[in-house]
Amino acid sequence: MRNALIRRGRRWLYIVHRWIGIATCLLFAMWFISGLVMMYVAFPRLTDSERLAALPVMPWNKVQLAPDRAMAIAGVERYPRDLRLSMMDDTPVYRVTGWQGEVITISAIDGSVIDRITPDQALAIARHHPHAVRPRLIETVTRDQWSVTARFDPLRPLYLIGLGDPDGTELYVSARTGEIALDTTRRERIWNWLGAIPHWIYPTVLRKDGPLWRDVVLWISGVCLVVAVTGFWIGILRLRLTRRYARDAVSPYRGWMAWHHIAGLIGGICVLTWMFSGWLSLNPGGAFSARGITREIAIGYSGHDTPDIVAKFQSSPSMPAVEARFVWIGGHRLMLLDDGNGRRSLADPVTGAQMTLSRDEIIAAARHAMPGAAMTSARQLDQPDAYWYTLHHTRELPVLRIGFDDPAHTWLHVSPVTGEILDRSDDSRRSYRWLFNALHSLDFPLLLRISPARDAVVWLLSAVGTIISISGIVIGWRRLRRRKVRARPVSAGLVRTPS
């Protein structure tokens, strides 16, 4: 009885791997090849430095409205997610962002709410971009391949503007707020059709429905994970290291089957971890906590829950800023100034005079950032470590890491220069760092310290994975052809010739 169950179990193991593998082997090959492309060309996004470089310098003499008045017009009664002052072509505007993601744009000249801009205004905004040569309006888009995600919803519709530069840069300017929402280049658009789009199964028709896309990818990657598990299991069952097969072989197979077997054994663990970590990236069942700074943390860190920032500017800053953000840190009213080259400094929002925050002041503010939790540690990182490093995104160094004794063991990473909270981490996110980032991107500390070594390892493992996938495609194709050939005589015998 036991032997019969084992034989039946093995039979189903082979059947599951064979037929689901035939159905998914093209997906495996696509994932390995597109993953290599993604190492060098990321999905288009607008970085902070790109956004700031496209803004004109702030003419402070034009600013007639104080931040307090702008928040009152926006209907903000408590601490907003974000409050900034920047230029929309030649008009200084406040952009007030609420905690639900809503954005309200208010003229800093007359206090009018701006909820629509014209194509000519969008073109004028685009002309300030450093790559602008001959800007032209291509079309007005509600949603396309590069602006498909929900984070663009508060900004839609979008004016798509070509800059006429050699790189084929295209800007997406919000028709609601006048913000530059995104930029893409010809290189990004071409390579992403071979990279992120197939890798994430990201066609617009599917991705525009976020929950549906997530469910589809979860199920597809889950089924492929079954293929990887059963394949590795079969590979071990068919491997003989001591009592070998004929000709002293460790595998009973020949040709493409042998390539599939041996490559699967060599790279099987990596295929499993890549599939598993890719599946986890979609956060099945809400297993991992959300990213970002919560409203409670922001309010606690600010030391202030009322919207007053400054009722009147007495003088303008000496720094030629393109944007000013208004914040409270530990009860201090502050203005974070950015210039077009990405340099950032602190200033008093009333007088415009430059300010600094000491480390002690930042730590004192951080003590109140986590309601109901006590601060347990505060140390400065001068070098990258396993949880704060640069790979896909630039990380500021040095940085303060401040820990708390809440149940999730929260860490806050804070800039010692400006006092901004740069990132929040807890046990859940740190687990995600190892279960996804490490297993999927191979950003282990040792490999990160030697960048060419990481690239070489990823290329080698991807090559093994591609061999597994392509050999599976050949094997599957041959089996389907054999079944078709065997079916023909039977089908022919069933056909009667009319008499």
Disulfide bonds with the S-S distance in Angstrom:
none
